[in-house]
Amino acid sequence: MIRLYVAIFSLLLTLEARENPFFPANSDNDTLYTSNKDMSIPPLKRATITLPTHARVIQKVTIEYKNLDGSTETKNIDLHHSIDWHLPLFVSQSYNAPAKNKVIKSKKKRYKKVAGSSKLKFLTSGKTLKISTNDKIIRNFLLVNPHRIVIDFKKQTGMKAFTKTIQDSIFTKIRVGNHAGYYRVVVELDGHYRYRLKRDKGSYLFTLR
């Protein structure tokens, strides 16, 4: 009797069968049936990504997505564009088409005085700091922890040392102090930057990048 059961079981194993006998055999490739379980997730509205303070160029965006069959794939978008790390990056499915033939007019920079005296003024406009003075810069350099620009002006002066904290600006603090034969200006920043120095009509322009 045991031999008879073994023979029947072996015969059944040799028969051709589909991977799932409960699916209808209406084609060579059986249709994938899904369950009626609620797998819905909320639709994408908008997601944000905040970058660190030393980020300057966005090279590539990689999106990983899930297919209907549950497999995952990725798609890359090569960009190579400059960015401002203060502003978050957005991922959304909303789209606003740009207006055609829109004329963009360049605006002259408007500076706001944030510190100084009658002979030494500090003004800001976006990423540019304007130091209004006729004194000559003998050296300037960048230090970290905190990130700050140090500027030495060649002049023996009786200027009173001061510290000024600036609100809502990437130039967060300005300090002025006297030394033998020069005075020093220290400008603290809100993150990691390089800067470009330019002389402009009785002023020095420090533009961050």
C-alpha angles and dihedrals in degrees: 000000000000089000090053092053091048091051093050092048092050091050091053091052091056094055117102110253137173123243090251115026091193093067118089114255099226099131144014090261111047116224113255108244119205127206123252091240112130104250096164119139128190115275119253113264106161136326126188133214122197118204128209121262095259094058113114110152129039107215105177144353119216121197120194114199138177122235129217091263092054096254119131130225137173134226125196130209115198111213118154096189131146116250141190109234091206089072121067122233116242132215113195144135096229115108131193115190114224116249113259121245091007112171115218113204119204115232127214113246115259115208127208121207110235104167145349144079137262093291100032121043132176118204131173137204117174108301094351127093116196118201109194111206141114092221117114122247111231096182142352131185145158127253131184137219089071103020106238144155117233118203125182119200121200105237138103103228140167091217113148114246115244144170123214125189113209121211124217095006137111085230096071104176139011123201127185125190138168126241135171106293096351145041125231130223119197118192116192119208133207095235147347116320146152119216142210121217122211133173113227126175102312093332141086120228119207109191118189123217 
